[in-house]
Amino acid sequence: MNNRFAILFVSTAFAIVAPSSHAQISATPTTKPASVANVSAPPTQLTQQQTDFFETKIRPIFVANCYECHSLQEHKSKGGLLLDTRDGWMKGGKHGQEIIPGDPDKSFLIKAINYHVPDFEMPPDDKLKDEEIGLLTQWVKMGAPDPRVTTTSKLTGLNDKARAHWSYQPVKNPPVPKVSSPGWVKTPIDNFILAKLEEKGMHPAKPASRETLIRRATYDLIGLPPTPEEVADFVHDPSPNAFEKVVDRLLASPHYGERWGRFWLDTARYSDTTGSEEKKGEYRYPFAWTYRDWVINAFNANLPYDKFLKEQIAADLMPDTKSDPSQLAALGFLTVGKRFQNPNDTIDERIDAVCKGTMALTVSCARCHDHKFDPIPQADYYSLHGVFASTEEPLAKPIISQDLSSPEYFEFAKKLAALEQKDKDLYYDLIKEKSEEFRKNPKEYLLVVMLGGKNRDADSINRKNDIIKKYDLDRDVYQTVGINLRRSISVFAPLYRFANLPKDKFAEAAKPVLAQVIANRNGKLNPLVVKAFAALPPDSLKTIDDVVDVYGKLYTSIDKQASDYLEAARHATGTEVPGYDSDLVEVIDFPNKIELAPALTTDHLTEIAPTLPVVNRNGYNKLCLGEINDLMLTDPGAPARAMVVEDAPKPHNSPILIRGDAQNRGPIVPRRFLEILSPKNRKNFTEGSGRLELAQDIADGKNPLTARVAINRIWMHHFGQAFVRTPDDLGVQCEDPSHPELLDYLATRFVESGWDIKAMHKLIMMSAVYQESSETYAAYENQDPDNRLLWRANLRKLDFEAVRDSMLVYSGELDDTIGGKPVNLTDEPYSDRRSVYGYIDRGKVPELMSQFDFADPDMANSKRTSTIVPQQALFYMNSPMAINVVRKVTQLPDFVNATNASDRVKALYTVLFQRAPQPQEIQFAKEFLKSAGLTNVDSNRPTTQPSLAVQKQRERQQKIEEAMLEKQKERYQKITEQQRRNPRATIRNPDGDFVLRRQLTPWEQYAQALLFTNEIAYVN
């Protein structure tokens, strides 16, 4: 490519503007971390994401591990350090400023929690988990954002001022204001907008051109550029309802659900993975995509928004679901979130998703204390906690759609059965090998465990090591014995009773214990163990070795029975094996419980994989769980299943956890809705878990938040900014809405229309304010620089999905199939599916998507950030995906059949910009092509038959290129085979485009240069 052009682009990132009249764009400077010199300055305004990160990630670590010694509440500040206020840690302690925002390497706190400072390890008793250390380090690196402020009294939202906040007041139905220039008005929306402008002595911009308007509307509603034919039809349509016809057509398009479904998926923190490091065997969700498809279909069907919300919280409890089980997929809203080892963290994540996603309310901030700003007491949090603690996630996921008689399903079932049988064989072979190894030397394995416990002396440790070496004991086996010994109480309780006797008086002390074991008065000991001890002479137990010897002989004596039982379990068809009583089975089920074949499902194997006796106890790598997961996730015959929840058999209320500590329980609170949003006679939830009642309260037309939140977000996606610019927080800390009366007017219309989202789109888009141009006026820029009054249209940067999908449209390769399993968006072979169908790995969002500001799937994220960085430009310059597009664009018929340079430029402009180029743009193109080395710009084709030598050279080059592609495909195949066994690996596309790595022609370089322009990246 032309170097001058490339350097200019990389340095400005989207600053090259085609000569058409587009507003100039400037990047917002990045906020720098606080330096040591200014940490004492007043706290800057934090973003909602920074506040959420502190409240959900950092504060719980401080509360659980630090406040006991470093908080005002405990009246302790060891080392002079306080961590329960921002001012406390900024002031520092005896080591000076112990947290240096932006610099974890210089922060004493980070060194202390890593145990890098002798005698100052913090916490002193137990080192923090690696994940907690990583979060604190990340927090400091971010600049240590901390929303806490110091006050002389307790900071709380439980006051009249917070309760009087505008968003908690009932939605009003304001009258439509009168204006001085009614001729501009197209819908009542315009009255509200114009009234504000007239107050300021301002007037709206002129209407946008038809080309601009159809492009804006098409991206808004379906996320794709209009076709040249659609533009031409609209431009030349003389009817007064021409634009209304465009809007109706777009709302009826199946691509509408894909565009607006993706917006909701950001709010729903959609991902195809758990993001959890602990649950390695369950890292990928094979069926999250069924929730994504449900969302898309719900938008296309214009499901009333109140029902849309209720089904996502309680579809299993709604009567319609019985006749249409596909609605169960809606419950993915609860289940596609991040998972945690601590169930309380998973419940917290769901409370946050539900409250923030539906009502833009940060209820999770009340987990450890009353909400600091909003009128949400800690008791309200635990009322909702009880709802989700009474909700379970069954292992078996119901099939919601699939032709179980189709050839594809038959082939899938065949492959699945083979993998499941392979896993069963691996399981039984492994258990057989390790059980037989144990029964070869049972006494020695038991001795090794007894000698290796805590507080053992040096002689015991040395003897243990000698036994391991002498008998070549299997590490997996003695580790498993150690883990399961105490769990087999009825078998090994006598062993521990004898082990607690004093060594120097063992023989004498053992006699009464032996008598008690033989008597077995409470009947809790295994009869076979009792019988083994009963056969001993009274004075035979001199040391613990003699006791262990009893167990050794017992296990040696049942060796044949145990082997036979395992084979019978391998071929079992019922819930028990005939001929084996429960007492014998209890002894055989050690050191590993032997599962019966019918119970050995993939779900159950995933559950028990961490307990299997394999190296490092990592059964996931031994079994085919990754391959099965991959098969269910990617095979076309795999049935669709819903990620459901269900009510627990015995729903229960939760206690308040003081400071969020599960070990410090307070009073139990009933399951019910939030006090601030409830009538005075607030009722408790009585139907099962209470999820359906919760959903009904959220989606109630009288709830002052739900409709406002929905309208605020819809408006944001149409205008680039919302009435309230924090769409996931309409609490006390949010700004006042720019047009409060209009927000309430639209919220009222929304509920009155039956929560009709498409009707709201149309009402907004038919307004004059929506149809304004983006033309700017210098005076207004000074008066209203953020355009909060909407005196012009906002210039809006396209998101990742719109950018990628547009490229597929340009190349003519877009696959417009609706729904289906996820695809890999960023790796070869490149898929032609729309971006909404991309595989999202919560733990590792692809770098390309992050560079284009993809939503963080860890939490509700209704508003993406919008950055302008060089990496975005480099994607167009270097990405094989972008290269593939420019090659295909220059292979389209209109370009190939053009007879001169001007017509080729016109062909490219028609595809990429949906308009004709201006004369100066054609001239610019010719100059660029000459600088790129094209000598005869107007004739890029030979006029005579090429020579034989040239033909042969082309044939040789083609063979070289074909060989290169084959090598790429071979590498891909190897990677794919390796990844199938890895349940954490990204998925690989079964087919798609491989891109040849060869130099671009001058025309391809020019097409690539056009992809760099603002006109591609922005909607005006």
C-alpha positions, -999 to +999 in steps of 0.1 A: +000+000+000+011+036-005+033+043+026+023+080+029-014+070+030-007+042+055+013+064+079-013+092+078-040+067+086-022+049+115-014+082+131-049+096+130-071+065+131-102+072+110-092+108+104-092+105+066-125+118+054-138+114+020-145+148+004-182+145+011-196+168+038-190+148+070-184+164+104-148+162+116-141+138+144-117+142+173-106+115+198-113+120+235-080+119+254-074+089+276-075+094+313-041+088+329-036+071+363-032+093+392+004+101+401+020+103+435+019+141+433-019+144+430-034+115+449-046+139+476-068+157+451-106+153+453-118+121+437-125+124+400-158+113+386-156+075+381-172+056+353-199+031+362-176+003+352-149+016+376-174+018+404-188-016+397-153-031+396-145-017+430-178-026+446-180-062+432-143-071+431-122-050+455-145-040+485-154-077+493-117-085+495-111-057+519-141-065+540-133-102+543-095-099+548-085-064+559-112-045+579-106-065+610-073-047+615-076-017+592-110+000+596-127+027+616-156+004+622-134-020+642-115+009+657-082-006+645-056+009+622-026-014+625+005+002+611-015+034+609-033+022+578-071+024+572-086+006+542-123+013+547-122+047+533-105+063+502-089+090+524-076+063+547-054+045+522-045+077+504-031+090+537-011+058+542+004+043+573+039+039+589+053+028+555+041+060+539+016+059+510+011+022+507-010+023+475+004+042+445-024+045+420-013+033+386+019+017+399+015-017+416+052-024+416+058+006+439+028-001+461+038-015+495+003-031+498+008-052+467+042-064+479+028-073+513-001-094+499+024-112+476+045-120+508+075-102+493+082-082+525+095-103+554+076-098+586+049-078+568+030-105+550-007-095+547-030-110+557-006-125+583-025-158+588-034-170+553-022-156+520-049-143+496-059-164+467-040-158+434-073-145+419-077-119+447-041-108+445-046-104+407-077-083+412-060-060+437-030-056+414-054-048+385-072-023+406-040-004+415-029-005+379-062+010+369-054+040+391-071+026+423-106+039+415-125+041+448-160+056+450-160+057+488-160+091+505-154+100+541-183+116+561-188+124+597-219+102+598-227+069+582-230+071+545-263+056+535-290+059+509-317+052+536-328+088+538-357+110+525-335+127+500-325+095+483-361+082+484-372+114+467-349+109+437-367+115+404-363+079+391-381+064+421-412+087+416-442+074+396-439+080+358-459+111+349-479+117+317-468+153+309-488+174+284-472+180+250-456+214+250-466+241+226-439+256+203-434+287+182-424+268+150-449+240+147-441+235+110-409+216+120-429+192+142-436+157+128-445+138+160-451+149+196-415+141+204-405+171+184-425+194+206-405+184+236-372+188+217-381+221+201-394+236+233-360+231+249-342+246+219-365+276+218-359+282+255-322+286+246-328+306+214-317+278+192-332+261+162-327+225+148-304+216+119-318+211+085-331+177+075-306+150+065-303+140+028-322+109+018-289+090+012-278+098+048-312+091+063-317+056+048-281+047+058-288+059+093-321+041+096-308+009+081-278+007+105-300+016+134-326-011+128-307-040+112-270-031+116-262-034+079-257-008+051-285-003+027-281-019-008-276+005-037-311-005-050-327+004-016-310+038-017-321+045-052-357+034-045-359+057-015-342+087-032-366+085-061-398+078-042-420+109-044-446+097-020-451+116+013-447+083+033-415+072+016-395+071+048-423+054+067-422+026+041-384+023+047-389+021+085-417-005+082-396-026+058-367-026+082-388-034+112-402-064+094-367-077+084-355-108+103-322-089+106-339-064+130-339-091+157-302-097+151-293-060+156-315-053+186-310-087+201-273-080+202-279-048+221-299-068+247-272-095+249-247-068+260-272-060+288-276-097+296-237-102+298-240-129+272-211-153+268-205-189+256-182-197+286-183-196+324-152-175+327-143-196+358-109-210+363-121-236+388-147-254+367-124-265+339-147-293+327-176-270+324-158-240+310-178-238+277-216-235+276-227-258+248-262-243+247-258-206+255-266-200+218-302-211+223-307-181+247-292-158+221-315-172+194-345-168+218-336-131+222-333-126+184-366-143+178-383-124+206-373-091+190-384-102+155-418-114+169-421-080+188-427-099+220-442-073+245-413-060+266-430-069+299-434-105+288-398-104+274-385-096+308-408-121+327-399-150+305-362-144+311-366-146+349-394-172+352-403-189+319-404-223+337-432-210+359-453-194+332-483-213+318-474-207+281-442-227+285-461-260+288-474-257+252-442-242+239-410-256+256-388-234+233-396-205+257-374-222+283-344-209+264-353-175+278-339-187+312-304-183+297-306-148+310-300-162+345-276-190+335-252-176+309-234-154+335-200-159+351-197-188+375-179-189+408-168-216+432-187-198+460-224-202+453-231-168+470-209-151+444-230-168+416-262-156+433-248-121+436-239-121+399-276-130+391-290-104+414-268-078+397-278-090+362-315-090+370-316-056+388-292-038+366-304-053+334-341-047+339-342-016+362-307-001+360-304-005+397-271-014+415-287-037+441-255-058+445-239-028+462-260-037+493-244-072+497-221-061+525-239-031+539-269-008+532-265+008+498-243+039+502-263+061+478-296+044+469-325+036+493-317-001+493-311-017+527-290-048+530-321-067+540-336-061+506-305-076+490-310-108+511-347-109+502-336-113+466-308-136+477-334-160+491-352-160+457-320-172+439-308-194+467-342-212+462-335-216+425-315-246+412-299-254+379-306-291+369-278-311+353-302-324+326-311-297+301-343-301+282-343-305+244-363-276+229-359-282+192-344-308+169-357-334+145-347-366+163-354-387+132-331-366+109-299-381+094-279-353+111-292-362+145-286-399+139-250-392+129-245-369+160-260-396+183-236-421+169-206-399+175-218-390+210-224-426+219-189-435+208-173-408+229-195-416+259-186-453+257-150-443+254-153-423+286-170-451+304-143-475+294-116-450+304-133-446+338-137-483+346-102-491+333-088-463+355-107-474+386-098-510+380-061-502+377-060-480+408-083-502+430-062-533+422-031-514+430-046-504+464-056-540+472-020-552+464-007-533+493-037-520+513-018-519+547+011-499+532-012-473+515-032-468+547+000-465+568+014-439+544-017-418+549-017-422+587+020-413+589+017-383+567-008-361+585-003-327+600+020-323+630+038-356+624+073-360+637+104-365+616+105-403+622+069-407+609+077-387+578+109-407+571+091-439+576+063-428+553+089-420+525+106-453+531+074-473+526+066-454+494+100-462+480+101-498+491+067-508+477+068-483+448+034-469+458+013-451+433+011-414+442-024-411+427-036-440+449-022-427+482-035-392+475-070-406+468-068-428+499-059-397+520-088-377+506-115-404+509-104-420+542-124-397+565-154-397+541-159-435+546-169-431+582-186-464+589-156-483+575-127-463+589-141-447+621-124-474+641-090-467+625-092-430+636-103-440+671-072-462+675-050-436+658-058-411+686-046-434+713-012-425+730+017-445+715+033-453+749+001-468+763-014-481+731-018-518+739-037-511+772-058-483+758-068-503+727-086-530+747-118-509+756-118-494+721-117-528+706-146-539+728-166-509+717-160-516+681-170-552+684-201-542+703-212-516+677-240-505+699-253-477+676-250-500+645-232-473+625-201-493+618-198-516+588-205-552+598-176-566+578-152-543+596-167-553+630-164-589+620-127-585+611-120-569+645-141-595+663-119-623+650-089-608+668-076-620+702-081-594+729-045-586+734-034-586+697-034-548+691+000-536+702+005-506+678-014-488+651+003-511+626-017-540+640-049-521+634-039-512+599-031-548+593-067-557+601-078-535+572-051-548+550-063-584+554-099-574+549-092-557+516-070-586+504-097-610+512-123-592+490-100-588+461-118-612+438-153-599+448-142-563+442-129-571+408-161-590+399-182-561+412-164-536+391-171-556+359-207-560+370-210-523+375-195-517+341-223-537+325-251-528+349-285-517+336-302-508+369-296-490+401-279-518+419-258-550+411-276-582+421-257-605+445-238-578+463-252-565+496-247-529+507-222-537+534-198-554+510-203-526+484-195-500+510-161-517+516-155-522+479-163-485+472-128-475+485-106-457+477-129-447+448-166-451+447-175-473+418-203-458+397-229-480+380-230-476+342-265-461+339-255-433+363-222-425+345-236-398+322-214-371+308-228-346+333-220-369+362-185-376+348-179-339+346-189-336+383-166-364+395-137-358+371-117-338+397-119-367+421-105-393+397-071-408+407-050-395+379-018-374+378-024-340+395-060-351+400-070-336+366-095-361+352-107-336+326-076-342+305-080-380+308-116-381+296-132-370+264-152-342+280-137-316+258-146-335+227-181-341+238-185-304+247-171-295+212-195-320+196-226-306+214-215-270+207-206-274+170-222-305+154-251-296+131-271-326+144-267-318+181-301-310+195-308-276+210-312-276+248-323-248+271-300-237+300-329-238+325-334-232+362-361-246+384-374-240+419-357-259+447-380-286+463-379-266+496-376-229+489-362-210+518-354-174+530-318-162+535-302-146+565-285-113+562-248-119+561-231-093+582-205-075+561-212-101+534-194-128+555-211-162+552-198-171+587-214-141+603-252-146+600-278-120+610-316-122+610-335-142+583-354-119+559-385-129+538-383-132+501-400-101+486-395-071+463-375-040+470-390-016+495-385+016+475-404+001+445-432-015+466-465-003+480-467+003+518-483-032+523-454-050+508-462-087+505-438-116+508-432-140+479-451-172+485-451-191+452-421-214+451-388-195+449-406-163+442-390-158+408-423-153+390-436-128+416-402-110+413-406-109+375-441-096+378-430-068+401-402-058+378-424-058+347-453-040+364-464-009+346-465+009+379-428+002+385-412+037+380-379+023+367-386-005+341-402+015+313-379+045+319-349+023+316-361+006+284-369+040+268-336+055+279-317+026+262-338+026+230-333+064+227-295+059+232-292+034+203-311+058+180-293+090+190-259+079+202-266+092+237-294+085+262-315+110+282-295+097+312-260+088+300-256+059+325-281+034+311-273+008+337-276+031+367-306+053+371-301+055+408-292+085+430-257+090+415-269+093+379-273+127+362-306+143+357-322+134+323-317+159+295-354+158+287-372+144+318-407+152+305-400+135+271-386+104+289-418+101+309-440+109+279-424+080+260-424+057+290-462+063+293-468+057+256-446+025+259-467+010+286-500+021+271-490+005+237-487-029+255-449-025+258-446-025+220-409-020+211-414-017+173-441+009+178-416+029+199-389+027+172-414+040+146-426+069+168-390+079+174-378+075+138-407+094+123-398+125+143-381+155+128-354+153+154-344+118+143-342+130+107-319+160+113-286+163+096-253+163+115-244+197+102-228+217+129-230+254+140-200+270+158-222+290+181-242+260+192-210+240+197-200+265+223-235+267+238-242+230+239-209+211+231-223+177+239-254+183+218-276+173+248-304+194+233-302+175+200-300+206+178-283+183+152-279+146+146-249+130+164-221+115+144-219+078+156-191+053+153-202+019+142-197-009+166-176-041+160-206-061+147-217-034+122-182-030+109-176-067+104-210-074+090-207-045+065-175-059+052-193-092+045-220-072+027-194-054+006-179-086-005-212-102-013-205-131+011-229-124+040-247-156+051-281-143+061-292-175+079-311-166+111-300-184+143-277-214+149-246-225+167-218-201+174-189-195+150-154-182+154-153-146+142-116-139+143-097-170+131-093-187+098-112-202+081-133-170+083-170-175+087-196-155+067-222-156+095-233-123+111-213-112+141-241-117+165-235-155+161-199-152+172-185-174+200-178-152+230-152-164+255-158-145+288-123-154+300-105-143+269-124-120+246-105-120+212-081-091+209-097-079+177-131-075+194-116-058+224-099-033+201-132-024+186-148-018+221-168-050+224-189-052+255-174-067+287-194-099+292-186-100+329-215-077+338-245-058+324-230-034+299-257-016+279-235+012+267-202+003+251-172+026+252-162+042+219-125+047+213-103+057+184-070+038+185-043+029+160-051-009+164-084-004+147-066+011+116-040-017+117-069-042+115-079-028+081-043-026+070-031-060+081-059-084+090-064-113+066-101-108+071-100-073+057-077-084+029-102-111+020-129-084+017-110-060-006-101-089-029-137-100-032-149-064-037-126-061-067-140-094-080-176-082-081-192-082-116-198-044-117-161-038-110-147-065-133-169-055-162-161-018-159-142-005-189-123+024-173-109+037-140-138+061-134-164+033-138-144+011-115-142+038-088-180+043-092-185+005-087-165+006-055-183+037-042-217+022-049-208-010-029-189+007-001-207+040+003-240+034-014-235+066-035-217+079-065-182+094-062-177+132-067-153+142-095-125+151-071-128+117-055-123+100-089-093+122-095-080+114-060-084+077-069-064+080-101-036+098-083-035+071-056-034+043-082-005+059-100+014+063-067+008+027-060+026+017-093-003+014-118+011+029-150-020+027-172-048+036-148-076+035-173-067+001-187-059-025-161-063-053-186-041-065-214-054-057-249-036-086-265-032-123-257-003-128-231+028-145-243+033-182-236+060-173-210+037-150-192+009-177-192+034-203-178+046-178-151+009-172-141+003-210-139+034-215-118+023-187-095-012-202-092+002-236-082+024-220-056-006-201-042-027-233-042+001-252-023+002-223+003-035-226+009-033-263+013-006-259+040-027-233+058-056-258+058-034-286+071-022-264+100-058-256+108-068-292+108-040-301+132-049-272+156-086-282+154-078-318+164-057-307+193-083-283+205-112-307+205-099-323+237-094-290+254-127-278+270-112-243+273-102-238+237-120-215+213-142-233+187-130-237+151-152-232+121-159-264+101-156-244+069-150-209+057-125-187+039-087-192+040-069-160+029-039-161+006-009-142+019+002-124-012+007-087-021-023-067-030-027-052-065-030-014-069-068-016-072-070-039-041-049-013-023-072+014-033-103-006-022-085-012+011-078+026+015-115+032+011-122+010+041-101+034+061-124+064+057-148+079+082-176+073+058-171+035+064-167+037+102-194+063+111-231+070+106-240+107+104 
